[in-house]
Amino acid sequence: MRTFLYQRARELNEAVQLAAAANPASARSRNKVEYLAGGTTLTDLMKLDVAQPDVIIDINPLTETGHGRIELSQRGLRLGALVRMAEAADHSGIRSQYPVVAQSLSQAASQQLRNMASLGGNVLQRTRCTYFRDVSYSECNKRNPGSGCAALTGFNRMHAVLGGSDQCIATYPGDFAQALIALEAAVEIAGRGGSRTIPFANLHRKPGDTPDQETGLRPGEIITSFLIPATPWTRRSLYLKVRDRQSYEFALASAAVALDQQDGIVRASRWAGWRPCPGGRSKPKHSYAASLSMSKTLPQRQAPLSPAPKAMATTTSRSNLASAP
């Protein structure tokens, strides 16, 4: 059992200040700080000894503020980061006006997990790569930078052939993130330096030479909300997920699609997709490389050009070189 300091924040500023206090600028070494919402990922990784936080800041009291609200208006949809997945999936306005969002959430995890998990925590979940989650494997650049990537020559049916690097081919496991990218959402972030808003597509990083750095969040920053603009294609949207079983399973391949269709003509389309397919054939790895936005004006009735050939041009085929760990 590893010891850690548990703190509870009742306001956003308090949470940010607690995180900053855990790592003052004058400190010679940094404490590992984690925010706790639903805890469905954090507690899992702590049990596996993958996550070893020194400080845990409970932000659940912020649910009673705007960070736990769903706000639907003519301008778009604002989702507080502490909204639970089940609440957003079952919201009648989201189901009718932003169906791809509701579908991506309802097809994720299990009902019990969706009742607990927050939207902010969902987009920050870690990979399901066995070599990352099992600390008995020392070769994992995501968990132990510079040690290598055991998946490159191991069992990699669920790993990436697009968007990876020679340092890491682990896939991002979430579904909700694809819907956010397809709908060109933005994410609001708060930290010791103040608040900022960035395109959600810019939140996650390519693995490159630093697969341990998964997002562009600065130390102590916290996601506060997601902003989805009202556009012609939000209502005509769909999330498709192919998996080994129809519940409580991660995708083999999946895609979020949104179309602006008028008088039978598709005037614009957006899609985001990733995941490996059976046998090591892969969809793009994660939003940063696998999600492509396409806008195509069609003056005549014709099929929209597909971005798939461009996306698959950099595919690296892999084989299941070993038995499943």
DRENFITOR-244060 format. One line per 5 residues: number of its first residue (from 1); for each residue x negated, y negated, z negated of N, C-alpha, C. Coordinates in steps of 0.001 Angstrom, whole numbers. Layout:
NUM	X,Y,Z,X,Y,Z,X,Y,Z  ...
END
This chain:
1	-843,1189,0,0,0,0,-881,-1242,0  -729,-2077,998,-1501,-3315,1083,-717,-4450,411  -1418,-5274,-311,-776,-6381,-988,-645,-7581,-53  395,-8381,-287,587,-9600,488,1385,-10577,-365  1322,-11839,-8,2060,-12887,-697,3383,-13117,29
6	4501,-13001,-708,5830,-13218,-138,6316,-14596,-547  6729,-15395,450,7281,-16720,190,8587,-16889,956  9457,-17754,445,10777,-17931,1048,10982,-19405,1375  11288,-19688,2628,11483,-21069,3066,12964,-21342,3271  13423,-22512,2805,14833,-22878,2941,15057,-23905,4030
11	14006,-24532,4482,14079,-25517,5554,12963,-25254,6555  13144,-25714,7786,12132,-25499,8814,10800,-26135,8429  10836,-27371,7959,9598,-28047,7573,8874,-27300,6461  9636,-26725,5543,9028,-25958,4459,8318,-24723,5005  8940,-24052,5965,8321,-22864,6563,7003,-23217,7243
16	7016,-24305,8000,5810,-24743,8707,4729,-25150,7719  5121,-25831,6646,4155,-26263,5636,3544,-25080,4889  4353,-24079,4604,3841,-22877,3937,2813,-22169,4811  3110,-22093,6113,2171,-21463,7035,871,-22262,7121  990,-23587,7141,-196,-24442,7208,-1016,-24324,5932
21	-337,-24242,4786,-1042,-24132,3504,-1799,-22820,3378  -1301,-21789,4053,-1976,-20490,3994,-3304,-20512,4732  -3443,-21463,5658,-4669,-21581,6444,-5089,-23049,6554  -5581,-23634,5461,-6034,-25027,5528,-7202,-25181,6484  -7344,-26383,7032,-8398,-26630,8031,-9783,-26356,7480
26	-9964,-26494,6164,-11285,-26311,5563,-11631,-24851,5277  -10655,-23956,5477,-10889,-22538,5160,-11922,-21920,6091  -12771,-21072,5536,-13800,-20403,6337,-13238,-19183,7066  -12230,-18582,6502,-11589,-17435,7142,-10086,-17646,7144  -9413,-17035,8086,-7982,-17250,8248,-7180,-16097,7648
31	-6101,-16479,6964,-5149,-15487,6493,-4189,-15134,7628  -3741,-13910,7656,-2767,-13487,8648,-1375,-13801,8117  -680,-14705,8796,638,-15160,8360,1704,-14642,9323  2777,-14103,8771,3899,-13633,9584,5191,-14229,9055  6059,-14663,9972,7406,-15080,9597,8308,-13858,9587
36	9210,-13801,8621,10124,-12667,8479,11554,-13105,8738  12195,-12496,9728,13616,-12723,10000,14321,-11385,9814  14648,-10687,10913,15272,-9374,10781,14301,-8323,10269  13030,-8484,10622,12007,-7565,10138,11980,-6221,10831  12749,-6058,11910,12838,-4739,12544,11543,-4336,13238
41	10725,-5300,13624,9420,-4989,14200,8328,-5071,13149  8344,-6135,12359,7281,-6360,11378,7165,-5214,10378  8277,-4809,9778,8209,-3736,8779,7755,-2424,9412  8175,-2208,10645,7748,-1016,11387,6225,-983,11509  5651,-2084,11959,4209,-2138,12191,3423,-2147,10887
46	4009,-2674,9829,3339,-2631,8528,3264,-1195,8013  4322,-437,8223,4312,964,7804,3258,1762,8561  3047,1390,9830,2054,2074,10659,647,1555,10400  520,519,9590,-754,-128,9267,-1331,-884,10464  -496,-1157,11456,-920,-1969,12593,-899,-3436,12199
51	189,-3858,11547,292,-5226,11030,-171,-5239,9582  -1067,-6150,9274,-1617,-6254,7917,-1586,-7720,7472  -385,-8279,7290,-291,-9698,6935,-775,-9974,5517  -1365,-11149,5359,-1753,-11614,4021,-619,-12413,3390  160,-13088,4245,1270,-13920,3784,2491,-13646,4657
56	3645,-13428,4021,4909,-13262,4732,5843,-14375,4289  6356,-15132,5247,7254,-16249,4959,8655,-15880,5440  9564,-15690,4512,10942,-15316,4814,11695,-16557,5285  12189,-16533,6523,12887,-17690,7085,14385,-17451,7227  14900,-16385,6633,16317,-16089,6773,17246,-17182,6235
61	16851,-17936,5191,17730,-19036,4761,17999,-20067,5857  17133,-20150,6856,17325,-21104,7947,18501,-20720,8845  19017,-19499,8644,20158,-19045,9433,21366,-19952,9219  21468,-20531,8031,22601,-21397,7701,22479,-22770,8347  21350,-23045,8954,21151,-24317,9638,21403,-24115,11130
66	21018,-25086,11948,21227,-24963,13392,20436,-23849,14027  19456,-23309,13311,18625,-22247,13872,19350,-20904,13902  20535,-20865,13311,21319,-19640,13343,22637,-19810,14078  22711,-20827,14935,23960,-21128,15617,23895,-20869,17117  25075,-20617,17678,25263,-20534,19131,26049,-21760,19554
71	25501,-22548,20463,26165,-23765,20918,26347,-23705,22430  27593,-23713,22851,27937,-23605,24262,28599,-24908,24711  28053,-25521,25765,28596,-26777,26261,28533,-26799,27781  28992,-27894,28375,28946,-28017,29829,27513,-28095,30333  26597,-28533,29482,25192,-28646,29885,24471,-27304,29848
76	24974,-26378,29049,24309,-25094,28975,24515,-24403,27642  23635,-23475,27351,23727,-22643,26160,22492,-22839,25295  22725,-23107,24021,21624,-23198,23066,21780,-22071,22060  20746,-21248,21950,20743,-20119,21028,19702,-20366,19950  20132,-20470,18704,19177,-20590,17612,18343,-19326,17516
81	17083,-19457,17163,16186,-18300,17131,16599,-17271,16089  17390,-17690,15086,17803,-16761,14037,19189,-16162,14286  19763,-16438,15436,20996,-15743,15833,20673,-14262,15978  21515,-13401,15451,21279,-11959,15550,21679,-11460,16945  20998,-10465,17396,21241,-9941,18730,22698,-9528,18919
86	23261,-8863,17938,24645,-8382,18054,25621,-9543,18176  25379,-10629,17435,26269,-11784,17482,26278,-12409,18874  25096,-12561,19465,25022,-13142,20807,25619,-12208,21853  25368,-10907,21710,25885,-9933,22682,27405,-9882,22682  28019,-10133,21511,29473,-10020,21384,30191,-11353,21559
91	29460,-12435,21757,30058,-13757,21866,30849,-13856,23175  32121,-14205,23084,32986,-14203,24268,32506,-15194,25327  32040,-16368,24912,31557,-17355,25867,30315,-16901,26603  29413,-16234,25901,28196,-15721,26535,28549,-14589,27495  29456,-13723,27079,29844,-12584,27925,30479,-13045,29232
96	31215,-14156,29199,31903,-14617,30407,31059,-15565,31239  30258,-16420,30596,29526,-17436,31328,28049,-17092,31549  27503,-16215,30705,26105,-15809,30828,26009,-14288,30645  26698,-13518,31496,26784,-12064,31283,25432,-11359,31229  24441,-11835,31971,23141,-11164,31949,22514,-11230,30564
101	22787,-12292,29823,22271,-12412,28466,22937,-11384,27558  24262,-11331,27604,24993,-10377,26772,24618,-8935,27114  24470,-8634,28403,24148,-7272,28817,22738,-6866,28390  21782,-7775,28506,20410,-7441,28124,20316,-7170,26627  21118,-7860,25844,21097,-7664,24393,21851,-6402,23991
106	23004,-6152,24609,23810,-4993,24221,23160,-3674,24626  22269,-3713,25621,21598,-2485,26053,20277,-2246,25315  19924,-3136,24415,18667,-2998,23682,18895,-2302,22338  17900,-1557,21903,17865,-963,20566,19134,-173,20244  19563,-216,18984,20791,439,18539,21665,-617,17872
111	22923,-281,17603,23823,-1258,16992,23287,-1726,15634  22733,-800,14853,22217,-1173,13538,21066,-2166,13660  20172,-1925,14609,19046,-2832,14803,19507,-4176,15350  20476,-4163,16259,20987,-5417,16822,21661,-6270,15740  22251,-5620,14737,22866,-6363,13638,21822,-7097,12802
116	20609,-6565,12757,19545,-7139,11940,18617,-8056,12722  18277,-7680,13937,17205,-8347,14683,17611,-9738,15154  16693,-10682,15043,16933,-12048,15510,16457,-12200,16949  16988,-13208,17626,16584,-13449,19013,15123,-13877,19085  14695,-14721,18138,13305,-15166,18137,12340,-14014,17917
121	12690,-13123,17009,11835,-11970,16759,11833,-11009,17928  12977,-10901,18609,13079,-9980,19733,12093,-10318,20841  11974,-11596,21183,11081,-11956,22295,9618,-11853,21895  9345,-11741,20584,7959,-11638,20117,7591,-10219,19703  8444,-9254,20005,8142,-7876,19623,6888,-7377,20316
126	6220,-6434,19678,4966,-5916,20198,5199,-4710,21102  4176,-4335,21824,4275,-3227,22772,4574,-1906,22068  5165,-979,22812,5418,366,22284,4324,1345,22667  3240,851,23217,2124,1715,23598,1678,2570,22414  1634,3873,22619,1264,4802,21552,-130,4507,21015
131	-1036,4147,21884,-2422,3923,21475,-2566,2642,20648  -1619,1719,20808,-1592,520,19979,-969,814,18620  93,1596,18610,861,1826,17390,278,2919,16501  -638,3691,17018,-1272,4761,16233,-2716,4358,15929  -2980,3987,14692,-4311,3466,14343,-5396,4535,14368
136	-5010,5799,14545,-6029,6843,14654,-6775,6745,15985  -6175,6022,16949,-6870,5759,18212,-7640,4445,18055  -8938,4531,18073,-9752,3330,17859,-9820,2456,19099  -9649,3049,20286,-9771,2278,21520,-8449,1580,21848  -8344,359,21415,-7180,-467,21737,-7598,-1925,21657
141	-7759,-2545,22808,-8201,-3940,22844,-7152,-4895,22283  -5914,-4493,22281,-4851,-5342,21736,-4914,-5360,20218  -5227,-4230,19619,-5304,-4122,18168,-6714,-4347,17644  -7700,-3920,18427,-9104,-4008,18021,-9923,-4524,19203  -9946,-5838,19418,-10591,-6427,20599,-12012,-5913,20819
146	-12263,-5530,22088,-13588,-5054,22462,-13788,-3559,22332  -12752,-2839,21890,-12895,-1401,21649,-12569,-553,22877  -11887,-1129,23867,-11499,-370,25047,-10000,-152,25100  -9550,528,26139,-8120,811,26326,-7951,2302,26598  -7481,3031,25601,-7331,4477,25732,-6279,4853,26768
151	-5317,3964,27009,-4239,4272,27951,-4727,4370,29390  -5836,3713,29722,-6335,3734,31097,-6615,5150,31573  -7083,5987,30682,-7395,7371,31047,-6552,8355,30254  -5517,7858,29591,-4674,8716,28775,-3294,8878,29366  -2326,9129,28528,-943,9292,28964,-357,7908,29216
156	-40,7606,30469,365,6240,30796,1634,6162,31648  2543,7098,31429,3805,7065,32176,4584,5779,31917  4499,5245,30713,5247,4053,30342,4394,2784,30404  3294,2854,31121,2392,1706,31177,2468,988,32527  1816,-158,32587,1968,-1063,33724,1051,-724,34885
161	1566,-926,36085,735,-908,37283,729,-2299,37919  1424,-3214,37287,1433,-4615,37708,1294,-5499,36471  497,-6535,36564,383,-7489,35476,-617,-7116,34411  -1228,-5942,34506,-2220,-5534,33528,-3609,-5981,33920  -4598,-5458,33233,-5996,-5759,33539,-6831,-4548,33181
166	-8136,-4630,33412,-8994,-3502,33051,-9230,-3446,31545  -8598,-4380,30808,-8716,-4385,29351,-7455,-3867,28662  -6331,-3863,29389,-5073,-3458,28758,-3994,-3252,29812  -3256,-2151,29711,-2129,-1901,30615,-841,-1649,29827  -800,-2108,28585,397,-1942,27769,1520,-2808,28320
171	2748,-2328,28223,3908,-3073,28704,4622,-3762,27546  5267,-4854,27878,6131,-5545,26918,7497,-4842,26932  8094,-4531,25772,9274,-3662,25761,10631,-4336,25785  10691,-5670,25726,11971,-6340,25544,12847,-6427,26783  14136,-6666,26560,15122,-6829,27626,15606,-8278,27722
176	15870,-8895,26587,16409,-10249,26518,15512,-11248,27255  14207,-11055,27186,13272,-11983,27823,13488,-12057,29328  13863,-10955,29937,14078,-10967,31384,15249,-11864,31761  16321,-11802,30956,17477,-12652,31217,17098,-14123,31085  16280,-14441,30096,15864,-15825,29890,15062,-16347,31081
181	14223,-15515,31637,13413,-15951,32772,14279,-16091,34028  15168,-15141,34249,16031,-15210,35430,16889,-16472,35418  17274,-16924,34226,18129,-18105,34100,17316,-19374,33848  16003,-19281,33970,15096,-20430,33849,15276,-21152,32521  15271,-20381,31444,15457,-20923,30102,14192,-21614,29610
186	14372,-22416,28579,13257,-23057,27885,13286,-22606,26432  12166,-22756,25754,12080,-22367,24349,11562,-23541,23542  12212,-23802,22414,11802,-24873,21507,10936,-24281,20400  9841,-24953,20112,8839,-24458,19174,8510,-25551,18169  8309,-25173,16908,7919,-26135,15880,6634,-25657,15209
191	5795,-26605,14801,4546,-26274,14140,4001,-27477,13413  2806,-27331,12865,2226,-28426,12087,1973,-29661,12955  1850,-29481,14250,1639,-30604,15155,2929,-31220,15662  4083,-30769,15155,5368,-31280,15609,6105,-30266,16457  7098,-30735,17203,7928,-29861,18040,7554,-30012,19503
196	7761,-28954,20257,7528,-29005,21699,8472,-28023,22389  8718,-28258,23662,9578,-27396,24474,8818,-26978,25717  8833,-25679,26013,8132,-25164,27184,9055,-24218,27945  8819,-24015,29237,9578,-22985,29957,9346,-21625,29304  10406,-20859,29145,10217,-19555,28512,9229,-18699,29298
201	9192,-18860,30598,8278,-18075,31433,6822,-18318,31074  6535,-19411,30376,5156,-19729,29993,4814,-19270,28579  5762,-18650,27898,5524,-18258,26508,4498,-17139,26389  4642,-16102,27212,3752,-14954,27124,2546,-15109,28038  1456,-14499,27641,195,-14615,28372,-124,-13324,29111
206	-885,-13465,30192,-1442,-12285,30847,-2489,-11662,29928  -2668,-10342,29980,-3657,-9723,29095,-5077,-10166,29403  -5428,-10214,30694,-6769,-10663,31066,-7852,-9996,30221  -8772,-10804,29715,-9846,-10296,28854,-9494,-10401,27378  -8307,-10953,27083,-7916,-11128,25675,-6499,-10600,25444
211	-6284,-9296,25578,-4939,-8747,25409,-4381,-8888,24002  -5242,-9193,23028,-4772,-9392,21662,-4038,-10724,21513  -4214,-11635,22468,-3526,-12926,22442,-2318,-12833,23378  -1173,-12542,22807,1,-12196,23601,861,-13384,24001  819,-14458,23242,1655,-15619,23543,831,-16896,23459
216	1469,-17990,23870,830,-19289,23782,1158,-20018,22493  1765,-19331,21529,2067,-19954,20247,768,-20271,19499  714,-21463,18929,-437,-21852,18127,-281,-21333,16707  -1362,-21217,15941,-1256,-20703,14566,-195,-21444,13753  695,-20676,13149,1721,-21261,12302,2963,-21748,13030
221	2972,-21715,14366,4144,-22174,15099,5276,-21152,15005  6478,-21657,15165,7667,-20818,15056,8662,-21198,16152  9288,-20210,16756,10329,-20460,17748,11601,-20887,17018  12217,-21973,17464,13433,-22466,16806,14699,-22240,17624  14590,-22260,18952,15796,-22050,19764,15447,-21777,21211
226	16455,-21316,21946,16346,-21072,23388,17393,-21936,24084  16988,-22566,25175,17875,-23449,25928,18083,-22889,27330  19313,-22587,27677,19628,-22042,29000,20523,-23045,29722  20062,-23630,30826,20865,-24633,31521,22064,-24008,32223  23150,-24787,32325,24326,-24343,33084,24033,-24537,34564
231	24046,-23449,35316,23740,-23489,36747,24777,-22661,37503  24825,-22792,38821,25821,-22029,39598,25660,-20524,39492  24474,-20063,39101,24250,-18613,39128,24395,-17932,37768  24676,-18665,36690,24741,-18006,35388,25911,-17028,35278  27069,-17394,35831,28233,-16509,35738,28072,-15250,36580
236	27420,-15385,37737,27228,-14229,38615,25841,-13643,38327  25727,-12992,37210,24437,-12445,36788,24632,-11058,36199  23573,-10286,36235,23659,-8873,35849,22318,-8393,35321  22380,-7499,34324,21158,-6851,33830,21265,-5351,34087  20285,-4816,34778,20255,-3393,35117,19066,-2745,34425
241	19325,-1649,33726,18278,-977,32949,18316,523,33231  17206,1053,33711,17069,2484,33978,16185,3080,32888  16678,4123,32223,15943,4711,31100,16213,6199,31013  15450,6884,30188,15569,8336,30078,16895,8773,29454  17455,7920,28599,18772,8184,28012,19509,6856,27925
246	20796,6915,27701,21625,5718,27834,21789,4889,26560  21118,5241,25492,21177,4423,24286,19865,4545,23517  19540,3468,22824,18352,3420,21958,17110,3949,22677  16836,3365,23828,15688,3789,24620,15162,2591,25405  13847,2552,25565,13221,1480,26334,13294,1810,27828
251	13172,780,28638,13394,932,30074,12219,1589,30786  12553,2364,31809,11559,2817,32783,11427,1758,33873  12549,1151,34206,12571,27,35148,13810,-793,34841  13711,-2103,34963,14859,-2944,34666,14724,-4267,35392  15866,-4956,35542,15852,-6236,36240,17039,-7078,35801
256	16787,-8376,35690,17841,-9357,35461,18007,-10144,36754  19236,-10226,37258,19494,-10863,38552,20606,-11888,38391  20441,-13042,39036,21475,-14078,39033,21592,-14651,40444  22826,-14805,40921,23066,-15260,42290,23973,-16488,42324  23625,-17416,43200,24501,-18539,43525,25168,-18187,44845
261	26399,-17740,44771,27112,-17269,45963,28325,-18146,46222  28426,-18663,47429,29546,-19507,47821,30079,-19045,49172  31376,-18789,49215,32024,-18367,50457,31334,-17138,51061  30937,-16224,50214,30318,-15001,50691,28863,-15137,51073  28287,-16323,50870,26887,-16549,51229,26064,-16716,49959
266	24984,-15960,49833,24058,-16112,48716,23132,-17279,49040  23331,-18385,48332,22557,-19589,48629,21282,-19672,47783  21280,-19028,46659,20080,-19008,45819,20136,-17789,44924  18994,-17273,44577,18948,-16116,43682,17762,-16243,42749  17910,-15642,41577,16842,-15579,40592,16794,-14143,40091
271	15602,-13632,39920,15521,-12307,39315,14242,-12167,38513  14324,-11342,37520,13170,-11054,36676,13183,-9569,36377  12049,-8935,36473,12016,-7501,36222,10645,-6984,35927  10575,-5906,35165,9323,-5217,34913,9617,-3824,34413  8623,-3070,34175,8637,-1735,33589,7986,-715,34503
276	7417,319,33921,6936,1433,34707,8086,2323,35125  7914,2997,36210,8890,4003,36633,8274,5382,36407  9054,6438,36461,8519,7775,36219,7309,8079,37094  6344,8739,36502,5162,9164,37232,4093,8094,37355  4243,7023,36622,3211,5997,36630,3420,4907,37664
281	4449,5018,38493,4789,3926,39401,5457,2841,38584  5039,1607,38775,5476,588,37846,6142,-606,38487  7096,-1139,37764,7594,-2477,38030,6601,-3426,37357  6691,-4728,37648,5750,-5637,37014,5779,-5530,35507  4627,-5779,34911,4425,-5502,33502,5245,-6369,32571
286	5232,-7652,32808,5877,-8536,31863,6284,-9798,32579  6961,-10660,31878,7520,-11848,32505,6486,-12643,33269  5278,-12739,32739,4278,-13603,33365,3880,-13122,34743  3895,-11823,34982,3476,-11326,36291,4605,-10634,37011  5558,-10128,36244,6559,-9292,36842,7822,-10009,37178
291	8051,-11146,36613,9278,-11849,36865,9052,-12911,37921  9780,-12808,38994,9641,-13755,40089,10949,-14515,40250  10876,-15800,40436,12060,-16592,40713,12091,-16896,42197  13243,-16742,42808,13348,-16975,44233,14530,-17892,44497  14309,-18919,45252,15384,-19811,45674,15348,-19870,47189
296	16390,-19400,47817,16427,-19313,49268,17734,-19907,49784  17641,-20994,50530,18828,-21584,51130,19156,-20838,52410  20395,-20410,52510,20805,-19602,53657,21865,-20348,54462  21485,-20968,55556,22450,-21703,56368,23425,-20783,57075  23040,-19524,57278,23903,-18562,57938,24068,-17347,57038
301	25010,-16505,57397,25234,-15309,56591,24119,-14299,56847  23217,-14256,55925,22122,-13310,56048,21670,-12927,54648  21011,-11795,54549,20560,-11315,53246,19403,-12169,52762  19345,-12463,51448,18235,-13249,50927,16932,-12473,51041  15865,-13199,51270,14568,-12556,51336,14202,-11993,49978
306	13661,-10822,49949,13311,-10187,48688,11877,-10518,48295  11645,-10878,47013,10287,-11129,46554,9550,-9850,46202  10229,-8701,46289,9614,-7446,45881,8326,-7109,46630  8278,-7239,47973,7024,-6898,48666,5830,-7696,48159  6027,-8987,47901,4934,-9799,47382,4527,-9329,46000
311	5520,-9002,45177,5228,-8557,43817,4466,-7242,43813  4848,-6342,44709,4243,-5013,44703,2916,-4956,45441  2520,-6047,46070,1279,-6052,46842,62,-5797,45971  144,-6147,44692,-1000,-5975,43790,-848,-4757,42890  56,-3859,43262,289,-2671,42442,-938,-1784,42364
316	-1207,-1287,41173,-2265,-304,40954,-1615,997,40507  -1661,2023,41331,-1013,3283,40971,-1817,3983,39889  -1105,4717,39008,-1758,5447,37927,-1167,6849,37866  -1871,7706,37192,-1409,9070,36993,-1353,9369,35518  -458,10305,35150,-431,10784,33777,-1592,11741,33609
321	-2712,11224,33121,-3940,11997,33081,-4055,12918,31883  -3105,12779,30964,-3176,13620,29770,-1784,13878,29261  -1668,14800,28314,-385,15074,27705,-26,13918,26803  1269,13791,26531,1727,12731,25653,1100,12897,24276  602,11789,23671,3,11872,22339,1031,12332,21316
END
